[in-house]
Amino acid sequence: MVEKFIMKEKIIKLITEKTDNSYLQFIKYFFASGIALFADMAVLFILTEFCNIYYLFSATISFLVGIAITYIFSKLYIFTKTSIKNRTAEFTVFLVIGIIGLVLNNIFLYIFTDLLDIYYMLSKCLVIVITYLWNYFARKKFIFS
């Protein structure tokens, strides 16, 4: 019984405390990105299907929602260090990296959806891999190093 309690405490600590371990940061970033992805996909679908907004405009708005969620998780739960001490400058770099990710997102969404005739939600699933890797490694290198 005590062992289960101790294990539970360790898991909670692992989830809630920041770490310098790059492997654990990658895993935590993966889960935080999953939450951001859920919000991104939900906003994309709702804006496109129910509000009749063109999918690339919806994708832009939904991607920005995901960036905000990822930033909050990155600051609160994932990374311990930042190479940029000014919070405004840090968020600006975070946003610039996100905007590059957004450009990649929209280019590949357009290619998969309009040129290859893949359903936009499936296209988004394919694009996720590209933007996830870009965002994690760029942010790790330029902000949280």
N, C-alpha and C positions, 0 to 999 in steps of 0.2 A: 504494500500500500504506500509506504513512504517512498519507495523507488519510483512508482508511477507519479507521485507528486513532484519529486525532484526532476523527473524527465519532463513533466509538463512545464515546470518552472524554466527549465533550460530552453525548451521550444519557444515559450513566450519571450524569453530574453533574446533568443536568436532572431525572432521576428521583429521585436520592437526596438532593439538597440542597434545603433550604427556600428559599423565595423570597418577595419582597414583591409580585411581579407577580400581580395578581388573576386575570388570565386563566390563567396557569399554575397558580395555586392551584385554580381551578375545575376544570381538567383533571385535576390530581392528585387532587382530592377525588372526581371522577367515577370514577377508577380504584380508589381506596381503597374507595369505596362499592360498586363492582362486586365486590370481594373480600368485603366485609361482606354484600352482597346474596346472594352465593353461599352463604355460611354461613347467613344468615337463611332462605333458601328451603330449603336442605337440612334444617335443624333443623325447620322448619315441616312439611315433607313427612314426615320420619321420625317425629316425634312424633304427627302426625295419622294417618298410614297404618299405622305399625307398632306404635305404643304406644297407639293408639285414644284419644288425647286430643282433646277438642273443639277444632276448628280455631281458635277465638278465643283459647283458652288457649295453644295451640301457637304462635299468632302473637305472643302477648305474650312468651313465652320466647324465641322466635327473634329477635324485634325487639331484645330486650335483648342478645343475643349480637352482633347487628350494631352496636349502639351501642358496645359495648366495643371492637370491632375498629376502628370509625371513630375513636374517641377516640385509640387508640394511633397510628394512621396520622396523624391530625391533629397530634398532638404531635411525632411523630418526623420526618415527611417533608413536611408540607404548609405549615403556618402558622409564620411567624417571630415574630410578635408576639402577645402576649396582653394584654388590657386588665385582666385580673384576675391579680394577682401571687401570691395565695395558691392553691396547687395544689388544696387541698380545696374552696375556694370555686369555683374554676374548674371542677372536675369536677362540682360540684353544679349549676352553671348549665348545663353541658353536658348533664347528666342531666335537668334540668327541661325543656330544649328537646327532648331525646329523648323524654321522657314526653308532652309535647304532641304530638310526632310519632307516638308510640304510640297516643294517643287518636284522632288523625286516621286512622291506619292501621286501627285496629279498627272505627271508625265506618264508614269507607268499605268495608272488607272485609265488614262485616255488610250494608250496603246492597247491594253488588254480589252477594254470595253468597246471602243469605237473602231479600232483597226482589226482586232481579232474576234470581235463580236462575242465576248464573254460577258455574262450577266455582271452588272457593276458590283454587286455584293461579293460574288466569287472573285472578281478582279481585286477587290479590296483585300481579300484573304491572301492572295498571291503577293500583293504589294507590301503587306505587313512585314514580311521577312526582311525585305530590303530596307525599309525605313527603321525597323527595330534595330538592326545591326548598325546602321549609320548613326542613329541617335545615341545608342549606348556608347559606342567606341569614341565618337566625337566628343560627347559630354565628359566621358571619363578622361580623355586626353586633355581637353582644353579648359575644363572647369574643375572637375573633382579629382585632381591629381596631387 
